[in-house]
Amino acid sequence: MKIPFTALSSARVRYTFDDVPVPVRKEDFKLQGSVKFSCVLQKKSESGIAMQGVVQATLLLCCDRCLTAYPYKVHSDMRLIYEVHYGEHGQVKDADLPVQGLNVVELSEPVIDIEEAVRQQLYIALPIQRLCMQNCRGLCPGCGSNLNNNPCSCKEDPQDSPFAVLGTLKKN
């Protein structure tokens, strides 16, 4: 889904997409259901478009501690300015990203790729630490059983720890 700058005017135009096809890597996350996206686009100049939108989706993430898949709801607001900088003779020229405008997206051609904008917003919305629940107990280091489901029968042996030597130093 691509929207050329020429299709937009200085009036605010609302777009709503109920099922945005978002290309993601399977090892990052899986999409559960459809991705909804609504936005308002407004032409600010011949080379600049303002976008204000909302992405809604449910992602299936893998817990960092217990490796269990769990749903994660995304409701993310986005505000972007798309710009194409033209050089001499109407050719696109390279431009540096302004320091004050980290929400400015430099384009090589005057076309907004909705799928790419939504994909980037989903990756931005991912949590740093993926936990199925705040008090997730993780996996047993000995037998690998999920400690959230049931306790394991492994005995904790402090001598097996590579840090056991440090414990003897403290005693001396």
Secondary structure, 3 states (H helix, E strand, C coil): CEEEHHHCCCCCEEEEECCCCCCCCCCCCEEEEEEEEEEEEEEEECCEEEEEEEEEEEEEEECCCCCCEEEEEEEEEEEEEEECCECHHHCECCCCCCCCCCCEEECCCCEEEHHHHHHHHHHHHCCCCCCCCCCCCCECCCCCCECCCCCCCCCCCHHHCCCHHHHHHHHC
